[in-house]
């Protein structure tokens, strides 16, 4: 009798409590462009060489190819691979970079709406143990690039693939509004090899199962609270007839919409060719609490882009009060150039005081 009661209670709870079954998802790209099962899916590759580099003489010569078997799915599952040639002379201060670029796809969020969550994952199989052990630097990175220009979005910042061979998954997270619904994008996967070593052996990095996943909660908002239920018509945000922020964010303003701050992030012209920027909203400059999670962005020098900071749950009411009182929030930006060895890269820290605004109909 007791077991039956417990089972019935569990069934009732499962029916009452909304879960991920109510979440709608959309994947980008699709088919072979994501899993490489039977072809390279239209991906193309290009090598770039920087510093004092003579390919195959003083720096590794890189190439890319499609492998029809040996992917994450095992025998019969394809993948793409970046290969690094060996060197028999001393490698100078230089960097070899090979970038895979996906075919263009139209990003529609989830059903044409901005998602609540936007995650990225890619399978990698590193074969660079000897390179790393000899002092070379090997880094893997991923980003989404807008076809028609504008701010690019870092999906995975430059990271070492590690010395352990075999398939593993790298993951990254972008802000829900990091990509613009209806716009075309391409995904870029890069392998960069640099550093100094007496002799560099050959190496490789495989890529498989490239996935940008958008997720949106379709459970109907606040459920038992009667939809917007007296919270001002915006699902608990108290924003009244709040409108989405403009596509171009003006300087000095942070737009609050659905518990997210939409801000303008800019890469200074002197940070060529592009910036890597970590940014976060704080309560104060020194020892301040983080109102939002830290976000990362990759932006070309001299360009600005609209970026999104999700307000942490404990501070949402505080930020709404700031908007009503027309107060300012402090945003810290840590900026690095992407050129040159990590230790000598140009960097800066900037603070901006942005007036928190809720956009409404006039």
Secondary structure in CASP SS format (residue, H / E / C, confidence):
PFRMAT SS
TARGET T0000
AUTHOR 0000-0000-0000
METHOD secondary structure of the structure
MODEL  1
X C 1.00
X H 1.00
X H 1.00
X H 1.00
X H 1.00
X H 1.00
X H 1.00
X H 1.00
X H 1.00
X H 1.00
X H 1.00
X H 1.00
X H 1.00
X H 1.00
X H 1.00
X H 1.00
X C 1.00
X C 1.00
X C 1.00
X H 1.00
X H 1.00
X H 1.00
X E 1.00
X E 1.00
X E 1.00
X E 1.00
X E 1.00
X E 1.00
X C 1.00
X C 1.00
X C 1.00
X H 1.00
X H 1.00
X H 1.00
X H 1.00
X C 1.00
X C 1.00
X C 1.00
X C 1.00
X C 1.00
X C 1.00
X C 1.00
X C 1.00
X E 1.00
X E 1.00
X E 1.00
X E 1.00
X E 1.00
X E 1.00
X E 1.00
X E 1.00
X C 1.00
X C 1.00
X C 1.00
X E 1.00
X C 1.00
X C 1.00
X C 1.00
X E 1.00
X C 1.00
X C 1.00
X E 1.00
X E 1.00
X E 1.00
X E 1.00
X E 1.00
X E 1.00
X C 1.00
X C 1.00
X C 1.00
X E 1.00
X C 1.00
X C 1.00
X E 1.00
X C 1.00
X C 1.00
X C 1.00
X C 1.00
X E 1.00
X E 1.00
X E 1.00
X E 1.00
X E 1.00
X E 1.00
X C 1.00
X C 1.00
X E 1.00
X C 1.00
X C 1.00
X C 1.00
X C 1.00
X C 1.00
X C 1.00
X E 1.00
X E 1.00
X E 1.00
X E 1.00
X E 1.00
X E 1.00
X E 1.00
X E 1.00
X C 1.00
X C 1.00
X C 1.00
X E 1.00
X E 1.00
X E 1.00
X C 1.00
X C 1.00
X E 1.00
X C 1.00
X C 1.00
X E 1.00
X C 1.00
X C 1.00
X C 1.00
X E 1.00
X E 1.00
X E 1.00
X E 1.00
X E 1.00
X E 1.00
X E 1.00
X E 1.00
X E 1.00
X E 1.00
X E 1.00
X C 1.00
X H 1.00
X H 1.00
X H 1.00
X H 1.00
X H 1.00
X C 1.00
X C 1.00
X E 1.00
X E 1.00
X E 1.00
X E 1.00
X E 1.00
X E 1.00
X E 1.00
X E 1.00
X E 1.00
X E 1.00
X E 1.00
X C 1.00
X C 1.00
X C 1.00
X C 1.00
X C 1.00
X E 1.00
X E 1.00
X E 1.00
X E 1.00
X E 1.00
X E 1.00
X E 1.00
X E 1.00
X C 1.00
X C 1.00
X C 1.00
X C 1.00
X C 1.00
X C 1.00
X C 1.00
X C 1.00
X E 1.00
X E 1.00
X E 1.00
X E 1.00
X E 1.00
X E 1.00
X E 1.00
X C 1.00
X C 1.00
X C 1.00
X C 1.00
X C 1.00
X C 1.00
X C 1.00
X C 1.00
X E 1.00
X E 1.00
X E 1.00
X E 1.00
X E 1.00
X E 1.00
X E 1.00
X E 1.00
X E 1.00
X E 1.00
X E 1.00
X E 1.00
X E 1.00
X C 1.00
X C 1.00
X C 1.00
X C 1.00
X E 1.00
X C 1.00
X C 1.00
X E 1.00
X E 1.00
X E 1.00
X E 1.00
X E 1.00
X E 1.00
X E 1.00
X E 1.00
X E 1.00
X E 1.00
X E 1.00
X E 1.00
X E 1.00
X E 1.00
X E 1.00
X C 1.00
X C 1.00
X C 1.00
X C 1.00
X C 1.00
X H 1.00
X H 1.00
X H 1.00
X C 1.00
X C 1.00
X C 1.00
X C 1.00
X C 1.00
X C 1.00
X C 1.00
X C 1.00
X C 1.00
X C 1.00
X C 1.00
X C 1.00
X C 1.00
X C 1.00
X C 1.00
X C 1.00
X E 1.00
X C 1.00
X C 1.00
X C 1.00
X C 1.00
X C 1.00
X C 1.00
X C 1.00
X C 1.00
X C 1.00
X C 1.00
X E 1.00
X E 1.00
X E 1.00
X E 1.00
X E 1.00
X C 1.00
X C 1.00
X E 1.00
X E 1.00
X E 1.00
X E 1.00
X E 1.00
X E 1.00
X E 1.00
X C 1.00
X C 1.00
X C 1.00
X C 1.00
X C 1.00
X C 1.00
X C 1.00
X E 1.00
X E 1.00
X E 1.00
X E 1.00
X E 1.00
X E 1.00
X E 1.00
X E 1.00
X E 1.00
X C 1.00
X C 1.00
X C 1.00
X C 1.00
X C 1.00
X C 1.00
X C 1.00
X E 1.00
X C 1.00
X E 1.00
X C 1.00
X C 1.00
X E 1.00
X E 1.00
X E 1.00
X E 1.00
X E 1.00
X E 1.00
X C 1.00
X C 1.00
X C 1.00
X E 1.00
X E 1.00
X E 1.00
X E 1.00
X E 1.00
X E 1.00
X E 1.00
X E 1.00
X C 1.00
X H 1.00
X H 1.00
X H 1.00
X H 1.00
X H 1.00
X H 1.00
X H 1.00
X H 1.00
X H 1.00
X H 1.00
X H 1.00
X H 1.00
X C 1.00
X C 1.00
X C 1.00
X E 1.00
X E 1.00
X E 1.00
X E 1.00
X E 1.00
X E 1.00
X E 1.00
X E 1.00
X E 1.00
X E 1.00
X C 1.00
X C 1.00
X C 1.00
X C 1.00
X H 1.00
X H 1.00
X H 1.00
X C 1.00
X C 1.00
X E 1.00
X E 1.00
X E 1.00
X E 1.00
X E 1.00
X E 1.00
X E 1.00
X E 1.00
X E 1.00
X E 1.00
X E 1.00
X C 1.00
X C 1.00
X E 1.00
X C 1.00
X C 1.00
END
